């Protein structure tokens, strides 16, 4: 069975999925907004034991993106609700474990 083709840059561990400022597109996946799915996965793994830290970090990134995107000549201010969805809502809270 033939393997599906993948974009080689997405598989390269030496090219981290970071934002390209001021557009806030992914440096590795330029057709995607940052955080792209790969960046989200990598961030979730990095912060797996510190979801509060991840939330703080992503909140800081969202604030910076709001400033950067507001400076771009895009016809209006950035949509804060859309940025919240993009930067924050993907972070999953730890589920409470039932007491035995």
TORKOLSE-54880 format. One record per residue (C-alpha): residue in one letter; z, x, y. Coordinates in steps of 0.2 Angstrom, whole numbers, plus 2048, in hexadecimal, padded with zeros to 3 digits. Last residue first. Example, Ala and Ser with C-alpha at 12.3 -4.5 7.8 and 13.67 -1.06 7.14 Angstrom:
SITE_aa_z_x_y
SITE_S_824_844_7FB
SITE_A_827_83E_7EA
***
This chain:
SITE_aa_z_x_y
SITE_X_8DF_7C4_819
SITE_X_8DC_7C4_82B
SITE_X_8CB_7BF_830
SITE_X_8C1_7CD_839
SITE_X_8BC_7C9_84B
SITE_X_8AA_7CD_84E
SITE_X_8A7_7DB_859
SITE_X_89D_7D6_868
SITE_X_88A_7D9_868
SITE_X_881_7E1_877
SITE_X_871_7D8_878
SITE_X_877_7CE_887
SITE_X_87A_7DD_893
SITE_X_86A_7E6_898
SITE_X_85B_7DA_896
SITE_X_865_7C9_898
SITE_X_86E_7D0_8A7
SITE_X_85E_7D6_8AE
SITE_X_856_7C5_8AC
SITE_X_865_7BD_8B5
SITE_X_864_7CA_8C3
SITE_X_851_7C6_8C7
SITE_X_84B_7D5_8D1
SITE_X_848_7D2_8E3
SITE_X_837_7CD_8EA
SITE_X_825_7D1_8EA
SITE_X_825_7E0_8DF
SITE_X_825_7EE_8EC
SITE_X_833_7F8_8E3
SITE_X_843_7FB_8EB
SITE_X_84B_7EC_8E3
SITE_X_846_7F3_8D2
SITE_X_850_803_8D6
SITE_X_860_7FA_8DC
SITE_X_860_7ED_8CD
SITE_X_85C_7FB_8C1
SITE_X_86C_805_8C7
SITE_X_876_7F5_8C5
SITE_X_86F_7F2_8B4
SITE_X_873_804_8AF
SITE_X_885_803_8B4
SITE_X_886_7F2_8AA
SITE_X_87F_7FB_89B
SITE_X_88C_809_89C
SITE_X_89A_7FD_89E
SITE_X_894_7F2_890
SITE_X_891_801_885
SITE_X_8A3_807_889
SITE_X_8AA_7F6_884
SITE_X_8A0_7F7_874
SITE_X_8A9_808_86F
SITE_X_8A8_80B_85D
SITE_X_895_807_85B
SITE_X_892_810_86B
SITE_X_885_81C_865
SITE_X_87E_810_858
SITE_X_87C_802_864
SITE_X_874_80E_871
SITE_X_867_814_863
SITE_X_863_802_85F
SITE_X_862_7FC_871
SITE_X_857_80B_875
SITE_X_84B_807_866
SITE_X_84A_7F4_86C
SITE_X_846_7FA_87E
SITE_X_853_7FC_88A
SITE_X_849_7FE_894
SITE_X_839_7F3_897
SITE_X_82B_7F6_88B
SITE_X_819_7FB_88D
SITE_X_81F_80D_891
SITE_X_827_80F_880
SITE_X_82D_821_880
SITE_X_832_821_892
SITE_X_838_80F_892
SITE_X_835_805_8A1
SITE_X_842_804_8AF
SITE_X_835_805_8BD
SITE_X_83F_811_8C8
SITE_X_842_81A_8BD
SITE_X_83C_81D_8AC
SITE_X_84A_817_8A0
SITE_X_84F_821_891
SITE_X_849_81F_87F
SITE_X_84C_831_879
SITE_X_83D_83C_875
SITE_X_844_84A_869
SITE_X_847_83D_85B
SITE_X_834_83A_85A
SITE_X_830_82A_851
SITE_X_82C_81F_860
SITE_X_821_82D_866
SITE_X_816_82B_857
SITE_X_812_819_85A
SITE_X_812_812_848
SITE_X_804_80E_83C
SITE_X_808_802_82E
SITE_X_809_80A_81D
SITE_X_7FB_807_811
SITE_X_800_800_800
***
